[in-house]
Amino acid sequence: MKKLTRQELYDLLWTRPTTDVARELGVSDVWIGKVCRRAGIPKPPPGYWRQVTSGRVVKRIPLPPALPLATPDMNVLGNGRYANYTSRLKWKPPSSDDEPLPPPPDPPVFLETPEDIRLRAESLVAGLRLAESLDTPHPATVKLLEGDERRVGRADFWPSWGPRYRHASGQLLLGALNKLFFAFTRLGGQVSVYGRVNQSITVTVLGQGLPLGAIDFGWSGTQVETRYKPQGRFGLYWGYDTEDRIRPSRLKHYRECNALTKGVLRSFIAESAVIAHQYNRADEEHAYRFVMQCRDKVLHDRELRRMEAVRRREEELQALRQERQNLIDDAVARIERTDRLRELVRTLDQAVAGFDGPVAGYERWRGWALRVIEETDPRRMSSAEVSGWVAAFRMDEGQAPD
């Protein structure tokens, strides 16, 4: 599917009807509507194009800024579902050695310090509303509850396979997760729940998919090292675990608390923004290093091909010099042979002249020898033959031999 940014899709939808845009992109107008709702893109209201056709001037609804945790430069149409962060570096290697090498991109410059990002993230969540209850479950919460239903009856085989959210602390954890899911959605993040029974949660923040982990120490299925004594009732972290069987404090970005208060949840959201910024910066730096490595490789490969071309040209010139020398040596040798053959004919003519009678077959041999002389002696070549012989030197393909 064609990839478009928010601005590009907005411009399309306000220059021609949605059905025409959908037909051009190969999707349905219903799908366009879903994408616009997810990306916060306003569509022309009903009757807009009828008013435009009638000649009325209708004011556009401006495109609002992207939500603070939405993917930077997000492609609202990509694989049709998720918008992942991609580097903004645009550098394409040349397709041939004849094409000039594009200049290197500017190295990434980060104006904000990590502390600036942290303060901005904390101010973002300072007044964030977290009032949703389980009476209004988020779609991701619904999936977690469906997974809990599938785990009913499995605790008899293995405690960690049983329902997670049916006891008191599980309800508290689910309520906190529900608040987090709604908060991330309002800020532009995307929440995804994977799996039907053994489920995992991923929150896409600023284009980075962050695995969200939650530990409920009041659940019988939670398994940790016996030596580890939790300092709180719940644990939250960003990152992957090993089915909670390791010491939780060793998990990255891990925290414990006795109550999943609004302050704890806001702090957790702010931390996700800081982590996503760090990942995006690392992606930018990696993309820059990758482009520079590609550019260095292009230069290196070009130099190798140039040296190889020089080597092949030198071998070709050396072979050409040898061919020319062979032509000259052959011509000189043929002159020497024909001169000796003429001398042989004269010598035999004198000898035969002193005999009492003709020598049988001599005249026939003499005629053949004279024909060989005429055919072999370079000095007897015609103009066309000399031209062909000179052409064999290929004087336009290299310098004359020394």
KAQUIHU-V69341 format. One line per field, one symbol per residue. phi: phi as a letter, one per 40 degrees, with the letter a starting at -180 (. if undefined). Layout:
# KAQUIHU-V69341
phi=???
This chain:
# KAQUIHU-V69341
phi=.ccbcdcccdcccbbadccccccccgbccccdcccccccgbcbdcdgcccccccgccbccccccccccbcccfcccbbcgbbbccbcccbabcccaccccccccccccbbcccdcccccccccccdbccbbcbccbccdccdccccccccccgccccadccccbbcccccccccccccccccccccchcbbbbbgbbccbbbbcbfgbcbcbbbbbccccccbbccccbccacbbbabhcbbfgcbcdccccfcabacacccccccccccccccccccccccccccccccccccccccccccccccccccccccccccccccccccccccccccccccccccccccccccccccccacccgccccccccccccccccdcbcccccccccccccfccbicccc
